């Protein structure tokens, strides 16, 4: 019976199955001191979770990074999740668990459902994160700078 249920775990349409263990996934992806995990929009209630932000890994294709942005970041409302392929060096598409409070801005692009825009984020310290949607075709080589439109989140 267990194998029968595991064979159904995957994308909503069933077109992509989860193959990475644990097959049922994980619910807590927080990595303290890094950008990976759940972030809370200051002044918003805990429930509903719409104003908050999750920087995590996809629940089906665990090698993909995902922005789950809710309603607090202007221009991202209603887009659902934004997927990307993480890089393990540099400041473009950087794996969330490798982004720390180092004074640098990090850039993300190549989203199929967010064309003509990039996301720039920065961790001012281990417990806060700033993020902003900016108009640009791609991240390019940088540098990137957050403006007054950046939205702040805390842990």
DSSP file (Angstrom, degrees, kcal/mol; ACC not computed):
  #  RESIDUE AA STRUCTURE BP1 BP2  ACC     N-H-->O    O-->H-N    N-H-->O    O-->H-N    TCO  KAPPA ALPHA  PHI   PSI    X-CA   Y-CA   Z-CA
    1    1 A X     >        0   0    0      0, 0.0     4,-1.9     0, 0.0     5,-0.2   0.000 360.0 360.0 360.0 -42.6    0.0    0.0    0.0
    2    2 A X  H  >  +     0   0    0      1,-0.2     4,-2.6     2,-0.2     5,-0.2   0.927 360.0  50.4 -58.1 -47.0    2.8    2.4    0.9
    3    3 A X  H  > S+     0   0    0      1,-0.2     4,-1.6     2,-0.2    -1,-0.2   0.855 107.2  55.4 -61.5 -35.6    4.5    1.9   -2.5
    4    4 A X  H  4 S+     0   0    0      2,-0.2     4,-0.2     1,-0.2    -1,-0.2   0.909 110.9  43.2 -64.4 -42.4    1.2    2.6   -4.2
    5    5 A X  H >< S+     0   0    0     -4,-1.9     3,-1.8     1,-0.2     4,-0.4   0.907 110.6  55.2 -69.8 -41.9    0.8    6.0   -2.5
    6    6 A X  H >< S+     0   0    0     -4,-2.6     3,-1.2     1,-0.3    -1,-0.2   0.829  99.0  62.9 -60.4 -31.7    4.4    6.9   -3.0
    7    7 A X  T 3< S+     0   0    0     -4,-1.6    -1,-0.3     1,-0.2    -2,-0.2   0.630 101.8  52.8 -68.4 -12.3    4.0    6.4   -6.7
    8    8 A X  T <  S+     0   0    0     -3,-1.8     2,-0.4    -4,-0.2    -1,-0.2   0.524  80.8 110.9 -98.4  -8.6    1.4    9.2   -6.7
    9    9 A X    <   +     0   0    0     -3,-1.2     9,-2.3    -4,-0.4     2,-0.3  -0.536  53.4  71.4 -75.6 123.8    3.6   11.8   -5.0
   10   10 A X  B    S-A   17   0A   0     -2,-0.4     7,-0.3     7,-0.3    -2,-0.1  -0.957  79.8  -4.2 170.4-152.2    4.6   14.6   -7.4
   11   11 A X    >   -     0   0    0      5,-3.2     3,-0.9    -2,-0.3     7,-0.1  -0.165  69.1-103.7 -67.8 163.0    3.3   17.7   -9.2
   12   12 A X  T 3  S+     0   0    0      1,-0.3    -1,-0.1     2,-0.1    -2,-0.0   0.868 123.2  45.0 -55.1 -41.4   -0.4   18.7   -9.1
   13   13 A X  T 3  S-     0   0    0      1,-0.0    -1,-0.3     3,-0.0    -2,-0.0   0.653 108.6-123.8 -79.1 -15.0   -1.0   17.3  -12.6
   14   14 A X  S <  S+     0   0    0     -3,-0.9    -2,-0.1     2,-0.2     3,-0.1   0.498  80.2 118.0  83.9   3.7    0.9   14.1  -11.9
   15   15 A X  S    S+     0   0    0      1,-0.2     2,-0.4    -5,-0.0    -3,-0.1   0.738  73.9  42.2 -77.0 -22.5    3.3   14.8  -14.9
   16   16 A X  S    S-     0   0    0      2,-0.0    -5,-3.2    45,-0.0     2,-0.3  -0.989  76.2-155.7-127.3 123.6    6.4   15.0  -12.6
   17   17 A X  B     -A   10   0A   0     -2,-0.4     2,-0.4    -7,-0.3    -7,-0.3  -0.726  21.8-115.9 -97.5 147.0    6.9   12.5   -9.8
   18   18 A X        +     0   0    0     -9,-2.3    -9,-0.1    -2,-0.3    43,-0.1  -0.685  37.9 166.5 -78.8 128.7    9.1   13.2   -6.7
   19   19 A X        +     0   0    0     41,-0.5     2,-0.3    -2,-0.4    -1,-0.1   0.526  44.0  96.4-117.8 -13.4   12.0   10.8   -6.7
   20   20 A X  S    S-     0   0    0     40,-0.4     5,-0.3     2,-0.1     2,-0.1  -0.614  81.4 -81.9 -82.7 135.8   14.2   12.4   -4.0
   21   21 A X  S    S+     0   0    0     -2,-0.3     2,-0.1     1,-0.1    -2,-0.1  -0.497 112.5  49.0 -75.9 151.9   14.0   11.0   -0.5
   22   22 A X  S >  S-     0   0    0     -2,-0.1     3,-2.4     3,-0.1    -2,-0.1   0.547  76.4-160.8 -73.2 137.5   12.2   11.6    1.7
   23   23 A X  T 3  S+     0   0    0      1,-0.3    -5,-0.1    -4,-0.1    -3,-0.1   0.763  89.5  54.7 -60.2 -26.9    9.4   11.0   -0.8
   24   24 A X  T 3  S-     0   0    0      1,-0.2    -1,-0.3   -15,-0.0    -3,-0.1   0.509 107.0-138.0 -84.7  -3.2    6.9   12.8    1.3
   25   25 A X    <   -     0   0    0     -3,-2.4     2,-0.3    -5,-0.3    -1,-0.2  -0.200  16.9 -79.9  81.3-172.9    9.1   15.9    1.5
   26   26 A X        -     0   0    0     -3,-0.1     3,-0.1     1,-0.1     0, 0.0  -0.956  19.7-158.2-130.5 150.2   10.0   18.1    4.4
   27   27 A X  S    S+     0   0    0     -2,-0.3     2,-0.6     1,-0.2    -1,-0.1   0.658  80.1  59.2-102.8 -18.2    8.0   21.0    5.9
   28   28 A X        +     0   0    0      1,-0.1    -1,-0.2     2,-0.1     9,-0.0  -0.925  48.0 159.1-117.4 110.0   10.8   22.9    7.6
   29   29 A X        +     0   0    0     -2,-0.6    -1,-0.1    -3,-0.1     2,-0.1   0.239  26.0 138.9-111.6  12.5   13.5   24.2    5.3
   30   30 A X        -     0   0    0      7,-0.1     2,-0.5     1,-0.1     7,-0.3  -0.351  31.0-170.8 -60.1 132.0   14.9   26.9    7.6
   31   31 A X    >   -     0   0    0      5,-2.1     3,-1.7     3,-0.2     5,-0.2  -0.920  28.2-126.1-122.3 101.5   18.7   27.2    7.6
   32   32 A X  T 3  S+     0   0    0     -2,-0.5     3,-0.1     1,-0.3    95,-0.1  -0.094  90.0  19.0 -51.5 140.6   19.6   29.7   10.4
   33   33 A X  T 3  S+     0   0    0     93,-0.6    68,-0.5     1,-0.3    -1,-0.3   0.468 113.2  85.0  79.8   1.7   21.8   32.5    9.4
   34   34 A X  S <  S-     0   0    0     -3,-1.7    -1,-0.3     2,-0.3    66,-0.2  -0.760  89.5-107.4-126.3 173.6   21.0   32.1    5.7
   35   35 A X  S    S+     0   0    0     64,-1.5     2,-0.3    61,-1.2    20,-0.2   0.661  85.1 106.6 -74.7 -15.9   18.3   33.2    3.3
   36   36 A X        +     0   0    0     60,-0.8    -5,-2.1    63,-0.3     2,-0.3  -0.472  66.4  26.7 -73.8 129.3   16.8   29.8    3.1
   37   37 A X  E    S-B   55   0B   0     18,-3.4    18,-2.8    -2,-0.3     2,-0.3  -0.857  97.2 -18.1 129.8-159.5   13.5   29.3    4.9
   38   38 A X  E     -B   54   0B   0     -2,-0.3     2,-0.4    16,-0.2    16,-0.2  -0.678  49.7-169.3 -92.1 138.3   10.5   31.2    6.1
   39   39 A X  E     -B   53   0B   0     14,-3.3    14,-2.5    -2,-0.3     2,-0.4  -0.972  11.3-142.0-128.4 142.0   10.5   35.0    6.4
   40   40 A X  E     -E  154   0C   0    114,-3.2   114,-2.6    -2,-0.4     2,-0.6  -0.886  13.9-127.7-113.6 133.1    7.8   37.1    8.1
   41   41 A X  E >   -E  153   0C   0     -2,-0.4     3,-2.0   112,-0.2   112,-0.2  -0.659  38.3-114.9 -77.4 117.8    6.6   40.5    6.9
   42   42 A X  T 3  S+     0   0    0    110,-0.6     3,-0.1    -2,-0.6    -1,-0.1  -0.240  96.6  17.1 -56.8 135.1    6.8   42.8    9.9
   43   43 A X  T 3  S+     0   0    0      1,-0.3     2,-0.3    -3,-0.0    -1,-0.3   0.334  98.7 114.8  85.9  -7.2    3.5   44.1   11.2
   44   44 A X  S <  S-     0   0    0     -3,-2.0    -1,-0.3     1,-0.1     5,-0.0  -0.702  71.7-107.1 -94.5 148.3    1.5   41.4    9.4
   45   45 A X        -     0   0    0     -2,-0.3     6,-0.2     1,-0.1    -4,-0.1  -0.310  23.7-119.6 -68.2 157.7   -0.5   38.7   11.3
   46   46 A X  S    S+     0   0    0      1,-0.2     2,-0.4    -6,-0.1    -1,-0.1   0.857  88.7  80.4 -63.6 -35.1    0.8   35.1   11.4
   47   47 A X  S    S+     0   0    0      2,-0.1    -1,-0.2     3,-0.0     2,-0.2  -0.990  81.4  34.3-129.4 134.3   -2.3   33.9    9.7
   48   48 A X  S >  S-     0   0    0     -2,-0.4     3,-0.5    -3,-0.1     4,-0.1   0.582  79.1-147.6 -72.8 166.1   -3.2   34.0    6.9
   49   49 A X  G >   +     0   0    0      1,-0.2     3,-1.9    -2,-0.2    -2,-0.1   0.431  67.7 108.7 -84.0   1.2    0.4   33.4    5.6
   50   50 A X  G 3  S+     0   0    0      1,-0.3    21,-2.4    20,-0.1    22,-0.4   0.805  74.3  51.8 -50.6 -40.3   -0.2   35.5    2.4
   51   51 A X  G <  S+     0   0    0     -3,-0.5    -1,-0.3    19,-0.2    21,-0.1   0.622  98.5  86.3 -75.1  -8.7    2.0   38.5    3.4
   52   52 A X    <   -     0   0    0     -3,-1.9     2,-0.4   -12,-0.1    20,-0.2  -0.223  68.0-132.1 -93.1 178.2    5.0   36.3    4.3
   53   53 A X  E     -B   39   0B   0    -14,-2.5   -14,-3.3    17,-0.1     2,-0.4  -0.974   9.8-164.6-134.5 139.6    7.9   34.8    2.2
   54   54 A X  E     -BC  38  68B   0     14,-2.1    14,-2.5    -2,-0.4     2,-0.6  -0.995   2.6-170.9-125.8 128.4    9.4   31.4    1.8
   55   55 A X  E     +BC  37  67B   0    -18,-2.8   -18,-3.4    -2,-0.4    12,-0.2  -0.939  43.6 121.5-113.6 103.6   12.8   30.9    0.1
   56   56 A X  E     - C   0  66B   0     10,-2.2    10,-2.5    -2,-0.6     2,-0.4  -0.585  62.0 -75.3-144.0-164.4   13.0   27.1   -0.2
   57   57 A X  E     - C   0  65B   0      8,-0.2     8,-0.2    -2,-0.2     5,-0.1  -0.868  55.4 -93.5-109.4 147.8   13.4   24.2   -2.5
   58   58 A X        -     0   0    0      6,-2.5     6,-0.1     3,-0.5    -1,-0.1  -0.243  27.8-132.0 -57.8 144.5   10.6   22.9   -4.7
   59   59 A X  S    S+     0   0    0      1,-0.1     3,-0.2     2,-0.1    -1,-0.1   0.618 102.5  29.3 -78.1 -11.2    8.6   20.1   -3.1
   60   60 A X  S    S+     0   0    0      1,-0.2     2,-1.0   -42,-0.1   -41,-0.5   0.776 127.6  35.5-109.6 -56.4    8.8   17.9   -6.2
   61   61 A X  S >  S-     0   0    0      1,-0.2     3,-2.3   -43,-0.1    -3,-0.5  -0.782  73.1-172.9-100.2  89.4   12.1   18.8   -8.0
   62   62 A X  T 3  S+     0   0    0     -2,-1.0    -1,-0.2     1,-0.3    -3,-0.0   0.615  76.2  67.6 -66.4 -13.5   14.2   19.4   -4.9
   63   63 A X  T 3  S+     0   0    0     -6,-0.1    23,-0.7    -3,-0.1     2,-0.4   0.614  86.8  87.3 -78.9 -11.1   17.2   20.7   -6.9
   64   64 A X  E <  S- D   0  85B   0     -3,-2.3    -6,-2.5    21,-0.1    21,-0.2  -0.728  73.9-137.7 -90.7 135.5   15.1   23.7   -7.9
   65   65 A X  E     -CD  57  84B   0     19,-2.5    19,-1.9    -2,-0.4     2,-0.4  -0.578  22.5-159.9 -82.3 154.7   15.0   26.8   -5.7
   66   66 A X  E     -CD  56  83B   0    -10,-2.5   -10,-2.2    17,-0.2     2,-0.6  -0.992  17.9-153.3-144.5 133.6   11.6   28.5   -5.2
   67   67 A X  E     -CD  55  82B   0     15,-2.4    15,-2.3    -2,-0.4     2,-0.6  -0.917  10.9-174.1 -96.1 123.5   10.4   32.0   -4.2
   68   68 A X  E     +CD  54  81B   0    -14,-2.5   -14,-2.1    -2,-0.6    13,-0.2  -0.902  14.1 170.9-117.5  98.9    7.0   31.8   -2.6
   69   69 A X    >   -     0   0    0     11,-0.7     3,-0.8    -2,-0.6     4,-0.5   0.552  12.1-168.2 -99.9 -10.1    6.2   35.4   -2.2
   70   70 A X  T 3   -     0   0    0      1,-0.2     8,-0.3    10,-0.2   -19,-0.2  -0.320  56.3 -44.6  61.3-135.7    2.6   35.9   -1.2
   71   71 A X  T 3  S+     0   0    0    -21,-2.4    -1,-0.2     6,-0.1   -20,-0.2   0.412 112.5  81.3-118.1  -0.1    1.3   39.5   -1.3
   72   72 A X  S <  S+     0   0    0     -3,-0.8     2,-0.7   -22,-0.4    -2,-0.1   0.714  74.5  76.2 -86.8 -20.4    3.9   41.8    0.3
   73   73 A X  S >  S-     0   0    0     -4,-0.5     3,-2.1    78,-0.1     4,-0.4  -0.820  86.9-121.2 -98.0 113.7    6.3   42.3   -2.7
   74   74 A X  T 3  S+     0   0    0     -2,-0.7    59,-0.3     1,-0.3    -2,-0.1  -0.231  95.0  19.6 -54.3 132.9    4.9   44.7   -5.3
   75   75 A X  T 3  S+     0   0    0     -4,-0.1    -1,-0.3     1,-0.0    -4,-0.0   0.344 108.8  79.0  91.0  -5.4    4.6   43.1   -8.7
   76   76 A X    X   +     0   0    0     -3,-2.1     3,-1.7    -7,-0.1     4,-0.3   0.478  57.8 122.7-110.8  -4.2    4.7   39.5   -7.5
   77   77 A X  T 3  S+     0   0    0     -4,-0.4    -6,-0.1     1,-0.3    -7,-0.0  -0.337  81.3  10.1 -61.7 134.8    1.1   39.1   -6.3
   78   78 A X  T 3  S+     0   0    0     -8,-0.3    -1,-0.3     1,-0.1    -7,-0.1   0.469  94.6 108.4  80.0   2.6   -0.8   36.2   -7.9
   79   79 A X    <   -     0   0    0     -3,-1.7     2,-0.3     1,-0.3    -2,-0.1   0.628  65.2-151.8 -85.7 -12.4    2.3   34.7   -9.7
   80   80 A X        -     0   0    0     -4,-0.3   -11,-0.7   -10,-0.1    -1,-0.3  -0.590  55.0  -7.2  75.8-138.8    2.5   31.7   -7.4
   81   81 A X  E     -D   68   0B   0     -2,-0.3     2,-0.6   -13,-0.2   -13,-0.2  -0.672  58.7-145.1 -96.0 149.1    5.9   30.3   -7.1
   82   82 A X  E     -D   67   0B   0    -15,-2.3   -15,-2.4    -2,-0.3     2,-0.3  -0.957  20.4-159.9-113.1 114.9    9.0   31.4   -9.0
   83   83 A X  E     +D   66   0B   0     -2,-0.6     2,-0.3   -17,-0.2    29,-0.2  -0.663  15.9 165.4 -97.4 148.9   11.4   28.5   -9.7
   84   84 A X  E     -D   65   0B   0    -19,-1.9   -19,-2.5    -2,-0.3     2,-0.7  -0.975  40.3-109.4-152.4 163.0   15.1   28.7  -10.6
   85   85 A X  E     -D   64   0B   0     -2,-0.3   -21,-0.1   -21,-0.2   -22,-0.0  -0.881  43.5-129.7 -96.2 112.5   18.2   26.5  -10.9
   86   86 A X        -     0   0    0     -2,-0.7     2,-0.3   -23,-0.7     8,-0.2  -0.268  14.2-148.5 -67.4 145.7   20.5   27.4   -8.0
   87   87 A X  B     -j   94   0D   0      6,-3.0     8,-2.5     5,-0.1    -1,-0.0  -0.811   7.8-146.8-106.9 153.3   24.2   28.2   -8.5
   88   88 A X  S    S+     0   0    0     -2,-0.3     2,-0.3     6,-0.2     6,-0.1   0.144  79.3  40.3-109.0  18.7   26.9   27.4   -5.9
   89   89 A X  S    S+     0   0    0      3,-0.2     3,-0.4     4,-0.0    -2,-0.1  -0.973  95.4  23.5-154.3 163.2   29.1   30.4   -6.7
   90   90 A X  S    S-     0   0    0     -2,-0.3    -3,-0.0     1,-0.2    16,-0.0  -0.214  88.3 -80.2  75.7-168.8   28.8   34.0   -7.5
   91   91 A X  S    S+     0   0    0     50,-0.1    16,-2.8     3,-0.1     2,-0.5   0.194  97.4  92.1-121.9  14.1   25.8   36.3   -6.7
   92   92 A X  B    S-f  107   0C   0     -3,-0.4    -3,-0.2    14,-0.2    16,-0.2  -0.954 106.8 -11.1-111.4 127.9   23.4   35.3   -9.5
   93   93 A X  S    S-     0   0    0     14,-2.9    -6,-3.0    -2,-0.5    -1,-0.2   0.749  90.5-178.0  60.7  26.5   20.9   32.5   -8.9
   94   94 A X  B     -j   87   0D   0     13,-0.4    -6,-0.2    -8,-0.2    -1,-0.2  -0.292  35.8-100.5 -64.5 136.5   22.8   31.7   -5.6
   95   95 A X    >   -     0   0    0     -8,-2.5     3,-2.2     1,-0.1     4,-0.3  -0.327  30.9-129.2 -52.3 128.7   21.6   28.7   -3.6
   96   96 A X  G >  S+     0   0    0      1,-0.3     3,-1.5     2,-0.2   -61,-1.2   0.840 106.3  59.4 -55.8 -37.3   19.5   30.2   -0.7
   97   97 A X  G 3  S+     0   0    0      1,-0.3    -1,-0.3   -62,-0.2    -2,-0.1   0.583 105.5  51.2 -71.2  -6.6   21.4   28.2    1.9
   98   98 A X  G <  S+     0   0    0     -3,-2.2     2,-0.6   -64,-0.1    -1,-0.3   0.368  86.3  97.1-108.5   1.2   24.6   29.9    0.8
   99   99 A X    <   +     0   0    0     -3,-1.5   -64,-1.5    -4,-0.3   -63,-0.3  -0.831  52.8 163.8 -92.6 122.7   23.3   33.5    0.9
  100  100 A X        -     0   0    0     -2,-0.6     2,-2.2   -66,-0.2    23,-0.4  -0.752  53.7 -77.3-131.0 175.8   24.4   35.1    4.2
  101  101 A X  S    S+     0   0    0    -68,-0.5    25,-0.1    -2,-0.2    23,-0.1  -0.513  75.2 133.9 -77.0  76.2   24.6   38.6    5.8
  102  102 A X  S    S-     0   0    0     -2,-2.2    -1,-0.2     2,-0.2     3,-0.1   0.266  78.6-103.4-111.8   9.3   27.8   39.5    3.9
  103  103 A X  S    S+     0   0    0     20,-0.6     2,-0.3     1,-0.3    -2,-0.1   0.424  83.7 120.5  84.6  -1.3   26.9   43.0    2.7
  104  104 A X        -     0   0    0     -4,-0.3    19,-0.5    19,-0.1     2,-0.3  -0.668  59.1-132.4 -99.5 151.7   26.2   41.8   -0.9
  105  105 A X  E     - G   0 122C   0     -2,-0.3     2,-0.4    39,-0.2    17,-0.2  -0.779  20.8-152.1 -92.5 145.9   23.1   42.0   -3.0
  106  106 A X  E     - G   0 121C   0     15,-2.9    15,-2.5    -2,-0.3     2,-0.4  -0.936   6.4-148.5-120.4 143.5   22.1   38.8   -4.9
  107  107 A X  E     -fG  92 120C   0    -16,-2.8   -14,-2.9    -2,-0.4   -13,-0.4  -0.891  10.3-171.0-119.7 143.5   20.2   38.7   -8.1
  108  108 A X  E     + G   0 119C   0     11,-2.3    11,-2.5    -2,-0.4     2,-0.2  -0.997  19.6 142.5-133.5 135.9   17.7   36.1   -9.5
  109  109 A X        +     0   0    0     -2,-0.4     9,-0.1     9,-0.2    29,-0.1  -0.713  32.7  85.9-147.5-162.3   16.2   36.0  -13.0
  110  110 A X        +     0   0    0     27,-0.3     2,-0.4     1,-0.2    -1,-0.1   0.781  53.6 155.8  67.2  30.3   15.2   33.4  -15.7
  111  111 A X    >   -     0   0    0      3,-0.5     3,-1.0     6,-0.3    -1,-0.2  -0.740  40.4-147.3 -86.8 133.3   11.7   32.9  -14.3
  112  112 A X  T 3  S+     0   0    0     -2,-0.4     3,-0.2   -29,-0.2    -1,-0.1   0.799  99.6  43.4 -69.9 -27.0    9.2   31.6  -16.8
  113  113 A X  T 3  S+     0   0    0      1,-0.2    -1,-0.2   -30,-0.1     2,-0.1   0.160 111.4  54.6-105.8  18.8    6.3   33.5  -15.1
  114  114 A X  S X  S+     0   0    0     -3,-1.0     3,-0.8     3,-0.1    -3,-0.5  -0.522  71.2 176.9-146.9  73.2    8.2   36.8  -14.5
  115  115 A X  T 3   +     0   0    0     -3,-0.2     3,-0.1     1,-0.2    22,-0.1  -0.595  65.8  18.3 -84.3 138.8    9.6   38.0  -17.8
  116  116 A X  T 3  S+     0   0    0     21,-0.4    20,-1.3    -2,-0.3     2,-0.3   0.626 109.1  90.7  80.7  13.9   11.4   41.3  -17.9
  117  117 A X  E <   - H   0 135C   0     -3,-0.8    -6,-0.3    18,-0.3     2,-0.3  -0.967  53.0-161.2-140.0 155.1   12.0   41.5  -14.2
  118  118 A X  E     - H   0 134C   0     16,-2.7    16,-2.6    -2,-0.3     2,-0.5  -0.876  16.9-132.1-126.0 162.4   14.7   40.4  -11.7
  119  119 A X  E     -GH 108 133C   0    -11,-2.5   -11,-2.3    -2,-0.3     2,-0.4  -0.979  18.9-167.3-115.7 131.6   14.6   39.9   -8.0
  120  120 A X  E     +GH 107 132C   0     12,-2.6    12,-2.1    -2,-0.5     2,-0.3  -0.968  10.8 178.1-117.9 131.1   17.3   41.4   -5.8
  121  121 A X  E     -GH 106 131C   0    -15,-2.5   -15,-2.9    -2,-0.4     2,-0.3  -0.941   9.7-178.8-134.3 158.2   17.8   40.4   -2.2
  122  122 A X  E     -GH 105 130C   0      8,-2.3     8,-3.1    -2,-0.3     2,-0.7  -0.989  21.9-141.0-151.5 144.1   20.1   41.2    0.6
  123  123 A X  E     -     0   0C   0    -19,-0.5   -20,-0.6   -23,-0.4     6,-0.2  -0.911  11.7-173.0-107.3 103.4   20.5   40.1    4.2
  124  124 A X  E    S-     0   0C   0     -2,-0.7     2,-0.3     1,-0.1    -1,-0.1   0.838  76.7 -11.0 -63.4 -31.7   21.5   43.1    6.4
  125  125 A X  E >  S- H   0 128C   0      3,-0.7     3,-1.4    -3,-0.1    -1,-0.1  -0.913  87.2 -82.5-154.5 179.4   21.9   40.7    9.3
  126  126 A X  T 3  S+     0   0    0     -2,-0.3   -93,-0.6     1,-0.3   -92,-0.1   0.616 125.3  43.5 -66.7 -12.2   21.2   37.0   10.2
  127  127 A X  T 3  S+     0   0    0    -94,-0.1    28,-1.7   -95,-0.1     2,-0.3   0.304 107.8  59.0-118.3   8.3   17.6   37.8   11.1
  128  128 A X  E <   -HI 125 154C   0     -3,-1.4    -3,-0.7    26,-0.2     2,-0.3  -0.986  52.6-171.9-141.4 152.5   16.5   40.1    8.4
  129  129 A X  E     - I   0 153C   0     24,-2.3    24,-2.8    -2,-0.3     2,-0.4  -0.998   7.3-158.5-142.0 139.9   16.1   40.1    4.6
  130  130 A X  E     +HI 122 152C   0     -8,-3.1    -8,-2.3    -2,-0.3     2,-0.3  -0.960  15.8 178.4-119.3 140.5   15.3   42.7    2.0
  131  131 A X  E     +HI 121 151C   0     20,-2.0    20,-3.1    -2,-0.4     2,-0.3  -0.996   5.0 179.6-144.5 146.7   13.9   41.9   -1.4
  132  132 A X  E     -H  120   0C   0    -12,-2.1   -12,-2.6    -2,-0.3     2,-0.5  -0.995  24.8-134.0-149.7 138.7   12.8   43.9   -4.4
  133  133 A X  E     -H  119   0C   0     -2,-0.3     2,-0.3   -59,-0.3   -14,-0.2  -0.813  32.5-175.3 -88.1 130.4   11.4   43.2   -7.9
  134  134 A X  E     -H  118   0C   0    -16,-2.6   -16,-2.7    -2,-0.5     2,-0.6  -0.937  29.7-110.2-127.8 151.9   13.2   45.4  -10.5
  135  135 A X  E     +H  117   0C   0     -2,-0.3     2,-0.3   -18,-0.2   -18,-0.3  -0.718  62.6 122.0 -82.5 118.8   12.6   45.9  -14.2
  136  136 A X        -     0   0    0    -20,-1.3     3,-0.1    -2,-0.6    -2,-0.1  -0.918  63.9-124.8-170.1 149.9   15.5   44.3  -16.2
  137  137 A X  S    S-     0   0    0     -2,-0.3   -21,-0.4     1,-0.2     2,-0.3   0.847  91.2 -18.9 -70.1 -34.2   15.9   41.7  -18.9
  138  138 A X        -     0   0    0    -22,-0.1    -1,-0.2   -29,-0.1   -20,-0.1  -0.956  68.6 -97.5-160.9 173.2   18.4   39.7  -16.8
  139  139 A X    >   -     0   0    0     -2,-0.3     3,-0.9     1,-0.2    -1,-0.1   0.840  54.1-179.4 -68.4 -33.3   20.7   40.0  -13.9
  140  140 A X  T 3   -     0   0    0      1,-0.2    -1,-0.2    -3,-0.0     3,-0.1  -0.318  58.6 -46.3  60.8-150.5   23.7   40.6  -16.1
  141  141 A X  T 3  S-     0   0    0      1,-0.3    -1,-0.2     2,-0.1     3,-0.1   0.466  93.6-172.7 -95.6  -2.7   27.0   41.1  -14.2
  142  142 A X    <   -     0   0    0     -3,-0.9    -1,-0.3     1,-0.2     2,-0.1  -0.355  57.7-161.8  80.6-169.2   25.7   43.5  -11.6
  143  143 A X        -     0   0    0     -3,-0.1     2,-0.4    -2,-0.1    -1,-0.2   0.583  40.0-167.9 -75.1 160.7   26.2   45.4   -9.4
  144  144 A X        -     0   0    0     -2,-0.1     2,-0.4   -39,-0.1   -39,-0.2  -0.888   3.9-164.3-115.7 147.6   22.6   45.5   -8.1
  145  145 A X        -     0   0    0     -2,-0.4     2,-0.3    -3,-0.0   -25,-0.0  -0.998  17.4-129.6-135.3 132.8   21.3   48.0   -5.6
  146  146 A X        -     0   0    0     -2,-0.4     2,-0.1     1,-0.1   -25,-0.0  -0.582  26.7-156.6 -76.1 141.8   18.1   47.9   -3.6
  147  147 A X    >   -     0   0    0     -2,-0.3     3,-1.5     1,-0.0    -1,-0.1  -0.330  41.6 -78.8-103.5-169.8   16.1   51.0   -3.7
  148  148 A X  T 3  S+     0   0    0      1,-0.3    -2,-0.0    -2,-0.1    -1,-0.0   0.551 122.2  72.2 -68.4  -7.0   13.5   52.4   -1.3
  149  149 A X  T 3   +     0   0    0      2,-0.1    -1,-0.3   -16,-0.0   -75,-0.2   0.457  68.5 121.3 -87.9  -1.4   11.0   49.9   -2.8
  150  150 A X    <   -     0   0    0     -3,-1.5     2,-0.4   -18,-0.1   -18,-0.2  -0.346  58.3-136.6 -64.5 142.4   12.6   46.9   -1.1
  151  151 A X  E     - I   0 131C   0    -20,-3.1   -20,-2.0   -77,-0.1     2,-0.4  -0.854  15.3-138.7-102.8 135.4   10.4   45.0    1.3
  152  152 A X  E     - I   0 130C   0     -2,-0.4  -110,-0.6   -22,-0.2     2,-0.3  -0.751  20.2-179.5-100.3 141.1   11.8   43.9    4.6
  153  153 A X  E     -EI  41 129C   0    -24,-2.8   -24,-2.3    -2,-0.4     2,-0.3  -0.922   6.9-159.8-131.1 157.0   11.2   40.5    6.3
  154  154 A X  E      EI  40 128C   0   -114,-2.6  -114,-3.2    -2,-0.3   -26,-0.2  -0.875 360.0 360.0-132.7 166.2   12.4   39.0    9.6
  155  155 A X              0   0    0    -28,-1.7   -27,-0.1    -2,-0.3  -117,-0.1   0.351 360.0 360.0-106.9 360.0   12.9   35.7   11.2
